[in-house]
């Protein structure tokens, strides 16, 4: 792996670890933070794979845009579409009032 790919992977791993830590909190976990770090982790892993494949991409947090770019080299990743669609909706949403992860149902409300 190139140093640039490793940087993306290291950042993704940091988001993954933060997500797991917050999800494991027994009393009042911050599910907005869990979803935010899941989105960030996914974004950084997708970008790492794009860099590894030499595929250029514009600055974007849109996971479906990134997935569509990576599918020619990783067609088996198509199963991620629905999950990444949900996480893409979460980018930026968690910073808005009355928007976020609803604990009762697990739904994203915006």
C-alpha positions in Angstrom: 0.0 0.0 0.0 1.1 3.5 -0.7 1.6 6.1 2.0 -1.5 7.9 0.8 -3.7 4.8 1.0 -2.3 4.0 4.4 -3.3 7.5 5.6 -6.9 7.0 4.4 -7.0 3.6 6.1 -5.5 4.9 9.4 -8.2 7.7 9.4 -10.9 5.1 8.7 -9.7 2.9 11.5 -9.8 5.8 13.9 -13.4 6.5 13.0 -14.2 2.8 13.4 -12.6 2.7 16.9 -14.5 5.8 17.9 -17.8 4.4 16.6 -17.3 1.2 18.5 -16.4 2.9 21.7 -19.4 5.2 21.6 -21.7 2.3 20.7 -20.5 0.4 23.7 -21.4 3.1 26.2 -23.9 1.6 28.6 -25.6 4.8 29.7 -26.9 7.2 27.1 -24.6 6.5 24.1 -24.5 9.2 21.5 -26.0 7.5 18.5 -25.6 10.6 16.4 -21.8 10.2 16.9 -22.0 6.5 16.2 -23.7 7.1 12.8 -21.4 10.1 12.0 -18.3 8.0 12.6 -19.7 5.1 10.6 -20.3 7.4 7.7 -16.8 8.9 8.0 -15.2 5.4 8.3 -17.1 4.2 5.1 -16.1 7.3 3.2 -12.4 7.0 4.1 -12.3 3.3 3.2 -13.9 4.0 -0.2 -11.4 6.8 -0.8 -8.6 4.5 0.1 -9.7 1.9 -2.4 -10.1 4.6 -5.1 -6.6 5.9 -4.4 -5.3 2.3 -4.5 -6.9 1.8 -7.9 -5.7 5.1 -9.2 -9.2 6.4 -9.7 -9.6 10.2 -9.3 -12.6 11.6 -7.3 -13.8 15.0 -6.4 -14.1 16.2 -2.9 -17.3 14.6 -1.7 -19.0 13.0 1.3 -21.5 11.2 -0.9 -21.0 7.6 -0.3 -23.0 6.5 -3.3 -20.9 8.7 -5.6 -17.8 7.1 -4.2 -19.3 3.6 -4.4 -20.2 4.1 -8.0 -16.6 5.0 -8.8 -15.2 2.0 -7.0 -17.6 -0.6 -8.4 -15.7 -1.2 -11.7 -12.8 -2.5 -9.6 -14.8 -4.0 -6.8 -18.1 -5.2 -8.3 -18.9 -7.4 -5.3 -19.3 -4.2 -3.2 -22.6 -3.5 -4.9 -24.3 -5.1 -1.9 -23.3 -2.0 0.2 -25.6 0.3 -1.8 -28.5 0.4 0.6 -26.4 0.8 3.7 -24.3 3.5 2.2 -27.4 5.3 1.0 -28.6 5.5 4.7 -25.1 6.6 5.9 -24.9 9.3 3.2 -28.1 10.8 4.5 -26.3 11.1 7.9 -23.5 13.3 6.7 -24.1 16.7 8.1 -27.6 15.8 9.4 -26.4 15.1 12.9 -25.4 18.8 13.3 -29.0 20.0 12.7 -31.6 20.4 15.5 -34.5 17.9 15.4 -32.4 15.7 13.1 -30.6 12.5 14.0 -30.9 8.9 15.1 -34.2 8.1 16.8 -33.4 5.7 19.7 -36.8 4.2 19.7 -36.8 2.8 16.2 -33.3 3.2 15.0 -34.5 5.4 12.2 -32.8 8.5 10.9 -35.1 11.5 11.2 -34.5 14.8 9.4 
